[in-house]
Amino acid sequence: IVVFWIAQGTAISLGVHNFTYFWKIKPATIQAVLIAQNIGYFAGIPVCAFLIHRFEKKDVCTWGIVIVCALLFAPPVLRIIDALPENGPFLYAILCAFFFIQAVVLTNIFISFNAMMVDATDEHDLLFGVRREGLYFAALSFSGKAALGIGSLFAGFALDYIIHFPSDLADHPNQVVSPHSIVMLGLIAGPGAAAISALSAFAMSRYRISKSELLRIQAELRER
């Protein structure tokens, strides 16, 4: 979870720069993309309810992270190799679709994260004889906030030392941002964040409480 939130914190922190200088879209279009994203968060709730009842929570979470990696990776790379249309309604519709789907998948990841945490507290109860929901969810909340901060720190470091983005744009708004900086901005916010997220998918694949294992744990807790 910490690794995943570091990746998301990096992408979120670079979002305004990415929209403005890499995608070169206007505030009204950014607003439309963000509205599509927020609709996607809500649309993901029934999708997650459907998937969690039919598949393992770990699989919903892990494959969700894999899909998010693909959605982070693909648009900037396609833009760099000129495989996307020029700025206009068609490109904006594609961006809205990407962000909508990404939000749907993120909702599935968030819900399955928490659902898996509940199962882990049952296992903890079985192993040690005490309930520790408060401790588990406090750690979950703290790790998310701390990792977002680390992601923001990494984004700031990348802007200064990898992307070499101008730090005085507020004082000199008419200066030209170099093409190299713009390309690096897209790569860090997209494929860079995707690479970090991929580590989270690998870690999540090690989670071992399946549906059958959870039923066994809960049966033993009831018997005890």
C-alpha positions in Angstrom: 0.0 0.0 0.0 2.8 2.4 0.8 4.5 1.7 -2.5 1.3 2.2 -4.4 0.5 5.5 -2.7 4.0 6.8 -3.4 3.4 6.2 -7.1 0.0 7.9 -6.9 1.4 10.8 -4.9 4.0 11.3 -7.6 1.5 11.3 -10.5 -1.0 13.5 -8.6 1.7 16.1 -7.7 2.8 16.3 -11.3 -0.8 16.4 -12.6 -1.1 20.2 -13.1 2.3 20.5 -14.8 1.4 17.4 -16.9 -1.9 18.8 -18.1 -0.6 22.2 -18.8 2.8 21.6 -20.4 2.8 17.9 -21.6 -0.8 17.6 -22.8 -1.2 21.4 -23.5 -4.9 21.5 -22.6 -6.8 24.4 -21.3 -8.4 24.7 -17.8 -11.9 24.0 -19.1 -10.7 20.7 -20.6 -8.8 19.8 -17.4 -12.1 20.4 -15.6 -13.9 18.0 -17.9 -11.2 15.3 -17.5 -11.4 15.6 -13.7 -15.2 15.4 -13.8 -15.0 12.2 -15.8 -12.5 10.9 -13.2 -14.8 11.7 -10.3 -17.7 10.0 -12.0 -15.4 7.0 -12.5 -14.7 6.8 -8.7 -18.5 6.4 -8.0 -19.0 4.0 -11.0 -16.3 1.7 -9.6 -18.3 0.9 -6.5 -20.9 -1.5 -8.1 -18.1 -2.9 -10.3 -16.1 -3.7 -7.3 -19.1 -5.3 -5.5 -19.6 -7.5 -8.6 -15.9 -8.5 -8.8 -15.2 -9.2 -5.1 -18.2 -11.6 -4.9 -16.8 -13.6 -7.9 -13.1 -13.4 -7.6 -10.4 -13.4 -4.8 -9.9 -10.0 -3.3 -6.1 -10.3 -3.9 -6.8 -10.9 -7.6 -9.1 -7.9 -7.9 -6.5 -5.7 -6.2 -3.4 -7.1 -8.0 -4.9 -7.0 -11.4 -6.4 -3.5 -10.7 -2.8 -2.3 -10.0 -1.6 -3.9 -13.2 -4.4 -2.1 -15.2 -3.5 1.2 -13.5 0.1 0.7 -14.5 -1.0 0.2 -18.1 -3.2 3.3 -18.0 -0.4 5.4 -16.5 2.1 4.1 -19.0 0.2 4.1 -22.3 -1.1 7.7 -22.9 2.2 9.6 -22.4 4.1 7.1 -24.5 1.5 7.2 -27.3 1.7 11.0 -27.2 5.5 11.0 -27.5 5.5 8.6 -30.5 2.7 10.6 -32.1 0.2 7.8 -32.0 -2.5 10.0 -30.5 -4.5 12.7 -32.4 -3.6 16.3 -32.2 -5.2 18.5 -29.5 -8.9 18.7 -30.1 -12.2 17.1 -29.1 -11.1 13.5 -30.1 -8.0 13.7 -27.9 -9.9 15.2 -25.1 -12.5 12.4 -25.3 -9.7 9.8 -25.2 -8.2 11.5 -22.1 -11.6 11.5 -20.4 -12.0 7.8 -21.2 -8.6 7.0 -19.8 -9.2 8.9 -16.6 -12.7 7.5 -16.2 -11.4 3.9 -16.5 -8.5 4.6 -14.2 -10.8 6.0 -11.5 -13.1 2.9 -11.8 -10.1 0.6 -11.3 -8.7 2.8 -8.4 -12.0 2.4 -6.6 -11.7 -1.3 -6.9 -8.1 -1.2 -5.6 -9.1 1.0 -2.6 -12.1 -1.2 -1.6 -10.2 -4.4 -2.0 -7.3 -3.0 0.0 -9.6 -2.3 2.9 -11.5 -5.6 2.6 -8.2 -7.5 2.7 -7.2 -5.6 5.8 -10.4 -6.8 7.5 -9.5 -10.4 6.7 -6.0 -9.8 8.0 -7.4 -8.7 11.4 -9.4 -12.0 11.6 -6.2 -13.9 11.0 -4.4 -11.8 13.7 -7.2 -12.6 16.1 -6.8 -16.3 15.4 -3.1 -16.3 15.8 -2.8 -14.0 18.9 -6.2 -14.1 20.5 -6.9 -10.3 20.4 -8.7 -8.0 17.9 -6.5 -5.2 16.4 -8.7 -3.5 13.9 -7.8 -0.1 15.2 -4.1 -0.7 14.9 -4.4 -2.2 11.4 -6.5 0.6 10.0 -4.5 3.3 11.8 -1.4 1.9 10.1 -3.3 1.8 6.8 -4.4 5.5 7.1 -1.0 6.7 8.2 0.8 4.8 5.5 -1.4 6.3 2.8 -0.9 9.8 4.1 2.8 9.4 4.6 3.3 7.7 1.2 1.4 10.6 -0.6 3.8 12.9 1.1 6.8 10.9 -0.1 5.3 10.9 -3.6 5.0 14.7 -3.5 8.6 14.9 -2.3 9.8 12.6 -5.2 7.8 14.7 -7.7 9.5 17.9 -6.4 12.9 16.2 -6.7 12.1 15.0 -10.2 11.0 18.5 -11.3 14.3 20.0 -10.1 16.9 17.3 -10.9 15.5 15.0 -13.6 13.0 17.0 -15.6 14.9 20.3 -15.0 11.6 22.2 -15.1 12.0 26.0 -14.7 11.5 27.1 -11.1 10.8 30.7 -12.0 7.8 30.4 -14.3 5.7 32.6 -11.9 8.1 35.5 -12.4 8.7 34.8 -16.1 5.5 33.2 -17.4 6.5 33.7 -21.1 9.7 31.6 -21.0 9.7 28.5 -23.2 9.9 25.1 -21.5 12.4 22.9 -23.4 11.0 19.9 -25.3 13.3 17.6 -23.3 11.7 18.8 -20.0 8.2 18.3 -21.4 9.0 14.7 -22.6 10.6 13.9 -19.2 7.6 15.4 -17.4 5.3 13.0 -19.3 7.6 10.0 -18.7 8.0 10.6 -14.9 4.2 11.2 -14.4 3.3 8.2 -16.5 5.7 5.3 -17.0 7.7 6.4 -13.9 4.7 6.2 -11.6 3.6 3.0 -13.4 7.0 1.4 -12.6 6.6 2.2 -8.9 3.1 0.8 -8.9 4.3 -2.4 -10.5 6.4 -3.1 -7.3 3.1 -2.8 -5.4 1.5 -5.4 -7.6 4.4 -7.8 -7.0 4.1 -7.3 -3.2 0.3 -7.8 -3.3 0.7 -11.1 -5.1 2.3 -12.5 -1.9 -1.0 -12.0 0.0 -2.1 -15.5 1.1 -5.6 -15.2 2.6 -7.9 -16.7 0.0 -11.7 -17.1 0.3 -11.3 -20.7 1.5 -8.6 -19.7 4.0 -10.8 -16.9 5.3 -13.7 -19.3 5.8 -11.4 -21.6 7.8 -10.2 -18.8 10.0 -13.7 -17.5 10.7 -14.9 -21.0 11.5 -12.1 -21.5 14.0 -12.8 -18.1 15.5 -16.5 -19.0 16.0 -15.6 -22.4 17.5 -13.2 -20.7 19.9 
